[in-house]
């Protein structure tokens, strides 16, 4: 596999491609083709405004076996090096932590997502059911693999930070919604008192865990 990291000459824009000549032609088509969906991108607006002739300058070339993720990481390295997102014309990062990005996106768009769900609730439920029926075998197989993989983790027990009950770690959130835990949480007992009572009576003489409330 061959891939190139390139910079558009006279423009602070970094990209990657497996075919440098074809990529150059694509940039020209997107920049000057008014019917192209990318026509209004900031990088092409800048090129048209400055009347720049699009040429690609190769910054890095790799010829060997590597994953697509590696290619994007290398591209991100050069985006950071040239600061082409903050002080250039790259609108997005080449690589980002997907989980972190989705978490941030959900937090920033919580109200919009809630409104969208309420408007399209029936459609979304039907779509999810249809997807499950089509992919039922694959989904169930993946669930079974995850279950086996995390079998030992599910056995791990911790003390609830609120009421000090000994519970399985993965049950913590559910436990903290129980009457028993909420009673302690909403009582006038301070956390110091809970810690003191727990330390005094948490275990009996045989070393078995005991709930003091």
LINDA-V588814 format. One record per run of one state. SS is the DSSP state (2 for helix, 1 for strand, 0 for the rest). FROM is the first residue (numbers start at 1). LEN is the number of residues. Records with the same first field share a line. If there is no record, write none. Layout:
# LINDA-V588814
SS: FROM-LEN + FROM-LEN
This chain:
# LINDA-V588814
0: 1-1 + 9-5 + 18-2 + 33-9 + 51-5 + 64-4 + 83-15 + 109-1 + 120-1 + 135-1 + 150-1 + 156-1 + 160-6 + 176-3 + 186-5 + 202-1 + 204-5 + 210-4
1: 2-7 + 14-4 + 56-8 + 157-3 + 166-3 + 203-1 + 209-1
2: 20-13 + 42-9 + 68-15 + 98-11 + 110-10 + 121-14 + 136-14 + 151-5 + 169-7 + 179-7 + 191-11
